[in-house]
Amino acid sequence: MTDDVEKTLKSFMKHFGALNRDIPDARNAFSDLQKTVHKDGALSAKFKEIICIVASVLSPCEECMVYHTKQAISLGATREEIMEACSVAIVMGGGPAASHISTVQDCLDAWAPRK
């Protein structure tokens, strides 16, 4: 599954970057909002990325799950923290949410394997 999540991430980044060509004002406004929101504040940037994973599971948005899981790991989130947050997604979204968590698990297997 490593290849799948890497392929999904690469495709997402390519297409998100291409928005600069097609709708630069909207893409830049969104990027500015993201930078503002994802700074450390009362909540850490890591915690905010974990929240984004839960929101992505509930949406559901596979590309968002992959992107935000990668971001959370890069900020020091552990497999245990991410999976515990995913349990909250199951509480809020039931069986459908539980089925989408497989994408997050694939990301964790690729980027934060069990020790």
DOGUTOR-731274 format. One line per field, with one value per residue: residue number from 1; residue in three letters; x, y, z of N, C-alpha, C, O in turn. Coordinates in steps of 0.05 Angstrom, whole numbers, padded with zeros to 5 digits, always signed. Layout:
% residues N
num NUM, ... $
residu ALA, ... $
nx X, ... $
ny Y, ... $
nz Z, ... $
cax X, ... $
cay Y, ... $
caz Z, ... $
cx X, ... $
cy Y, ... $
cz Z, ... $
ox X, ... $
oy Y, ... $
oz Z, ... $
This chain:
% residues 115
num 1, 2, 3, 4, 5, 6, 7, 8, 9, 10, 11, 12, 13, 14, 15, 16, 17, 18, 19, 20, 21, 22, 23, 24, 25, 26, 27, 28, 29, 30, 31, 32, 33, 34, 35, 36, 37, 38, 39, 40, 41, 42, 43, 44, 45, 46, 47, 48, 49, 50, 51, 52, 53, 54, 55, 56, 57, 58, 59, 60, 61, 62, 63, 64, 65, 66, 67, 68, 69, 70, 71, 72, 73, 74, 75, 76, 77, 78, 79, 80, 81, 82, 83, 84, 85, 86, 87, 88, 89, 90, 91, 92, 93, 94, 95, 96, 97, 98, 99, 100, 101, 102, 103, 104, 105, 106, 107, 108, 109, 110, 111, 112, 113, 114, 115 $
residu MET, THR, ASP, ASP, VAL, GLU, LYS, THR, LEU, LYS, SER, PHE, MET, LYS, HIS, PHE, GLY, ALA, LEU, ASN, ARG, ASP, ILE, PRO, ASP, ALA, ARG, ASN, ALA, PHE, SER, ASP, LEU, GLN, LYS, THR, VAL, HIS, LYS, ASP, GLY, ALA, LEU, SER, ALA, LYS, PHE, LYS, GLU, ILE, ILE, CYS, ILE, VAL, ALA, SER, VAL, LEU, SER, PRO, CYS, GLU, GLU, CYS, MET, VAL, TYR, HIS, THR, LYS, GLN, ALA, ILE, SER, LEU, GLY, ALA, THR, ARG, GLU, GLU, ILE, MET, GLU, ALA, CYS, SER, VAL, ALA, ILE, VAL, MET, GLY, GLY, GLY, PRO, ALA, ALA, SER, HIS, ILE, SER, THR, VAL, GLN, ASP, CYS, LEU, ASP, ALA, TRP, ALA, PRO, ARG, LYS $
nx +00016, +00043, +00061, +00012, -00007, +00034, +00030, -00021, -00012, +00028, -00001, -00042, -00012, +00010, -00036, -00059, -00019, -00023, -00068, -00051, -00042, -00093, -00132, -00108, -00116, -00155, -00130, -00084, -00108, -00132, -00086, -00060, -00097, -00094, -00040, -00044, -00081, -00057, -00014, +00023, -00014, -00062, -00076, -00032, +00005, +00011, -00032, -00074, -00068, -00080, -00134, -00152, -00145, -00186, -00230, -00225, -00233, -00287, -00309, -00321, -00252, -00204, -00154, -00145, -00141, -00094, -00056, -00060, -00047, +00006, +00027, +00016, +00048, +00098, +00101, +00109, +00069, +00045, +00032, -00003, -00029, -00055, -00088, -00120, -00147, -00175, -00212, -00248, -00271, -00299, -00338, -00367, -00380, -00394, -00401, -00388, -00347, -00310, -00295, -00268, -00222, -00184, -00152, -00121, -00095, -00064, -00030, -00003, +00023, +00058, +00088, +00094, +00109, +00092, +00129 $
ny -00024, +00023, +00046, +00062, +00103, +00139, +00151, +00174, +00219, +00246, +00257, +00290, +00334, +00352, +00367, +00404, +00443, +00458, +00489, +00541, +00558, +00557, +00579, +00623, +00664, +00644, +00596, +00616, +00647, +00606, +00577, +00615, +00619, +00567, +00567, +00605, +00582, +00533, +00544, +00539, +00550, +00561, +00510, +00459, +00455, +00403, +00377, +00402, +00382, +00329, +00335, +00350, +00301, +00270, +00300, +00293, +00238, +00237, +00266, +00239, +00245, +00220, +00239, +00282, +00255, +00226, +00268, +00299, +00261, +00250, +00301, +00306, +00265, +00285, +00326, +00302, +00269, +00208, +00140, +00117, +00163, +00183, +00140, +00137, +00185, +00173, +00138, +00172, +00192, +00147, +00145, +00190, +00182, +00129, +00063, +00075, +00114, +00082, +00047, +00081, +00093, +00057, +00079, +00116, +00080, +00054, +00095, +00102, +00053, +00059, +00106, +00109, +00059, +00002, -00011 $
nz +00000, +00007, -00041, -00062, -00027, -00031, -00086, -00087, -00054, -00085, -00132, -00111, -00093, -00141, -00170, -00135, -00135, -00188, -00188, -00182, -00233, -00256, -00221, -00189, -00150, -00115, -00098, -00073, -00032, -00002, +00012, +00044, +00086, +00106, +00124, +00165, +00200, +00214, +00247, +00309, +00367, +00416, +00408, +00386, +00324, +00308, +00334, +00308, +00256, +00266, +00279, +00229, +00202, +00225, +00209, +00154, +00149, +00163, +00121, +00068, +00049, +00011, -00009, +00025, +00074, +00066, +00057, +00105, +00143, +00131, +00141, +00196, +00218, +00203, +00238, +00285, +00305, +00332, +00313, +00349, +00371, +00326, +00311, +00357, +00353, +00307, +00328, +00350, +00304, +00289, +00329, +00316, +00263, +00254, +00223, +00167, +00173, +00200, +00159, +00124, +00151, +00137, +00098, +00126, +00159, +00120, +00106, +00155, +00158, +00117, +00131, +00186, +00212, +00254, +00313 $
cax +00000, +00060, +00060, -00014, -00009, +00054, +00018, -00043, +00000, +00041, -00022, -00055, +00006, +00012, -00061, -00062, -00001, -00033, -00089, -00038, -00046, -00121, -00147, -00087, -00126, -00169, -00110, -00067, -00124, -00135, -00060, -00056, -00114, -00081, -00016, -00053, -00095, -00040, +00008, +00019, -00029, -00073, -00072, -00007, +00001, +00008, -00059, -00092, -00066, -00096, -00162, -00157, -00148, -00213, -00249, -00222, -00247, -00316, -00318, -00293, -00234, -00180, -00130, -00141, -00131, -00065, -00040, -00059, -00033, +00034, +00034, +00016, +00072, +00121, +00101, +00114, +00046, +00050, +00011, -00023, -00045, -00072, -00109, -00139, -00164, -00193, -00234, -00268, -00285, -00318, -00360, -00383, -00389, -00402, -00388, -00376, -00322, -00291, -00285, -00250, -00198, -00164, -00133, -00103, -00078, -00044, -00010, +00013, +00040, +00080, +00104, +00098, +00104, +00093, +00157 $
cay +00000, +00046, +00058, +00075, +00129, +00157, +00159, +00192, +00244, +00259, +00267, +00312, +00357, +00361, +00381, +00428, +00463, +00468, +00510, +00567, +00565, +00559, +00597, +00631, +00680, +00626, +00578, +00631, +00653, +00581, +00571, +00634, +00610, +00542, +00575, +00619, +00563, +00511, +00553, +00533, +00570, +00547, +00482, +00455, +00449, +00374, +00370, +00412, +00363, +00305, +00342, +00348, +00273, +00262, +00314, +00280, +00212, +00242, +00279, +00228, +00254, +00204, +00256, +00297, +00236, +00221, +00293, +00307, +00241, +00256, +00326, +00301, +00249, +00302, +00344, +00285, +00252, +00179, +00122, +00115, +00188, +00185, +00120, +00144, +00206, +00160, +00126, +00194, +00193, +00125, +00153, +00210, +00174, +00101, +00044, +00087, +00125, +00060, +00036, +00100, +00094, +00040, +00097, +00126, +00057, +00050, +00117, +00096, +00030, +00069, +00127, +00106, +00031, -00008, -00017 $
caz +00000, +00007, -00068, -00066, -00013, -00044, -00111, -00080, -00045, -00107, -00150, -00098, -00093, -00169, -00178, -00118, -00146, -00214, -00184, -00186, -00262, -00264, -00203, -00170, -00127, -00096, -00087, -00055, -00009, +00013, +00024, +00066, +00108, +00117, +00139, +00189, +00218, +00223, +00265, +00337, +00383, +00439, +00399, +00370, +00295, +00306, +00342, +00287, +00234, +00275, +00276, +00200, +00195, +00233, +00190, +00128, +00150, +00163, +00097, +00069, +00028, +00012, -00013, +00050, +00095, +00060, +00061, +00133, +00159, +00126, +00156, +00225, +00224, +00200, +00261, +00308, +00314, +00332, +00303, +00371, +00373, +00302, +00313, +00378, +00342, +00289, +00343, +00353, +00279, +00289, +00346, +00303, +00236, +00253, +00205, +00144, +00182, +00206, +00134, +00111, +00166, +00124, +00084, +00147, +00167, +00098, +00109, +00178, +00151, +00100, +00142, +00215, +00217, +00282, +00322 $
cx +00017, +00059, +00034, -00016, +00011, +00043, -00004, -00032, +00013, +00020, -00036, -00037, +00009, -00013, -00066, -00044, -00011, -00056, -00077, -00042, -00074, -00137, -00128, -00097, -00138, -00149, -00093, -00082, -00127, -00108, -00053, -00072, -00102, -00057, -00023, -00064, -00076, -00015, +00002, +00005, -00038, -00073, -00047, -00014, -00003, -00021, -00079, -00091, -00082, -00126, -00169, -00160, -00176, -00234, -00248, -00235, -00277, -00326, -00330, -00278, -00208, -00155, -00124, -00131, -00102, -00048, -00038, -00046, -00003, +00043, +00035, +00041, +00097, +00123, +00104, +00091, +00053, +00027, -00011, -00041, -00064, -00095, -00129, -00158, -00184, -00216, -00256, -00284, -00306, -00342, -00379, -00394, -00396, -00387, -00375, -00349, -00301, -00279, -00265, -00223, -00176, -00144, -00113, -00084, -00057, -00022, +00008, +00032, +00063, +00099, +00109, +00093, +00106, +00122, +00159 $
cy +00025, +00061, +00073, +00102, +00149, +00168, +00179, +00219, +00260, +00272, +00292, +00337, +00369, +00378, +00406, +00450, +00475, +00488, +00538, +00577, +00572, +00579, +00607, +00646, +00662, +00607, +00592, +00639, +00629, +00574, +00590, +00627, +00586, +00549, +00588, +00599, +00542, +00519, +00543, +00557, +00557, +00517, +00480, +00449, +00419, +00366, +00379, +00393, +00337, +00311, +00341, +00320, +00264, +00275, +00301, +00253, +00216, +00254, +00261, +00239, +00239, +00221, +00272, +00279, +00231, +00245, +00299, +00286, +00245, +00280, +00321, +00285, +00267, +00321, +00328, +00269, +00223, +00164, +00120, +00139, +00190, +00165, +00126, +00166, +00193, +00146, +00147, +00196, +00171, +00132, +00172, +00201, +00145, +00084, +00056, +00100, +00104, +00049, +00055, +00102, +00076, +00057, +00108, +00104, +00052, +00071, +00111, +00073, +00039, +00088, +00126, +00077, +00024, -00015, -00045 $
cz +00000, -00020, -00072, -00052, -00023, -00070, -00107, -00072, -00068, -00126, -00137, -00099, -00121, -00176, -00161, -00128, -00172, -00211, -00187, -00215, -00268, -00247, -00181, -00146, -00106, -00083, -00067, -00029, +00010, +00027, +00047, +00090, +00122, +00134, +00165, +00209, +00230, +00239, +00294, +00351, +00408, +00434, +00383, +00341, +00292, +00313, +00320, +00263, +00241, +00272, +00246, +00190, +00201, +00215, +00163, +00127, +00149, +00137, +00076, +00044, +00029, +00010, +00012, +00073, +00091, +00067, +00091, +00151, +00155, +00141, +00186, +00233, +00223, +00224, +00287, +00319, +00312, +00320, +00324, +00373, +00349, +00303, +00335, +00368, +00322, +00303, +00348, +00327, +00277, +00306, +00331, +00276, +00233, +00233, +00181, +00151, +00187, +00180, +00120, +00126, +00154, +00109, +00103, +00155, +00145, +00100, +00133, +00173, +00134, +00114, +00172, +00223, +00247, +00288, +00332 $
ox +00007, +00058, +00034, -00024, +00005, +00046, -00006, -00042, +00009, +00024, -00041, -00047, +00010, -00010, -00076, -00052, -00006, -00062, -00092, -00044, -00080, -00153, -00131, -00087, -00133, -00150, -00087, -00071, -00125, -00108, -00042, -00063, -00101, -00054, -00011, -00057, -00078, +00002, -00021, +00011, -00022, -00069, -00040, -00036, -00019, -00033, -00098, -00112, -00094, -00141, -00191, -00176, -00190, -00252, -00269, -00248, -00291, -00350, -00351, -00288, -00191, -00136, -00101, -00113, -00087, -00028, -00016, -00034, +00012, +00065, +00054, +00053, +00114, +00145, +00102, +00094, +00067, +00005, -00035, -00065, -00088, -00118, -00153, -00182, -00207, -00238, -00279, -00308, -00327, -00365, -00403, -00415, -00404, -00363, -00353, -00329, -00278, -00256, -00247, -00203, -00153, -00120, -00089, -00060, -00034, +00001, +00033, +00055, +00085, +00123, +00126, +00074, +00119, +00137, +00180 $
oy +00047, +00085, +00094, +00121, +00173, +00192, +00200, +00240, +00284, +00294, +00312, +00359, +00393, +00400, +00426, +00474, +00499, +00502, +00556, +00601, +00590, +00594, +00601, +00642, +00665, +00603, +00581, +00638, +00631, +00567, +00581, +00628, +00585, +00539, +00583, +00600, +00535, +00503, +00539, +00580, +00542, +00501, +00498, +00440, +00411, +00350, +00365, +00388, +00326, +00293, +00332, +00314, +00251, +00262, +00298, +00246, +00201, +00252, +00269, +00241, +00245, +00216, +00275, +00287, +00231, +00243, +00304, +00293, +00244, +00280, +00330, +00291, +00265, +00331, +00339, +00256, +00214, +00174, +00120, +00137, +00196, +00172, +00120, +00166, +00202, +00142, +00140, +00200, +00174, +00126, +00169, +00211, +00136, +00088, +00048, +00097, +00106, +00042, +00045, +00111, +00079, +00049, +00109, +00109, +00046, +00065, +00114, +00073, +00029, +00086, +00140, +00072, +00037, -00024, -00054 $
oz -00006, -00021, -00085, -00064, -00024, -00076, -00121, -00081, -00070, -00135, -00151, -00106, -00124, -00187, -00170, -00129, -00177, -00230, -00193, -00220, -00283, -00258, -00158, -00124, -00082, -00059, -00046, -00007, +00034, +00050, +00067, +00113, +00146, +00156, +00186, +00233, +00253, +00244, +00301, +00345, +00421, +00452, +00367, +00335, +00275, +00299, +00314, +00250, +00224, +00264, +00239, +00172, +00185, +00206, +00150, +00107, +00135, +00132, +00065, +00022, +00047, +00025, +00020, +00088, +00110, +00081, +00100, +00171, +00174, +00153, +00199, +00254, +00240, +00230, +00309, +00340, +00293, +00317, +00317, +00376, +00353, +00298, +00332, +00375, +00321, +00292, +00350, +00328, +00267, +00299, +00333, +00267, +00211, +00228, +00173, +00136, +00179, +00179, +00107, +00115, +00161, +00107, +00096, +00159, +00152, +00096, +00130, +00181, +00136, +00110, +00182, +00238, +00263, +00271, +00340 $
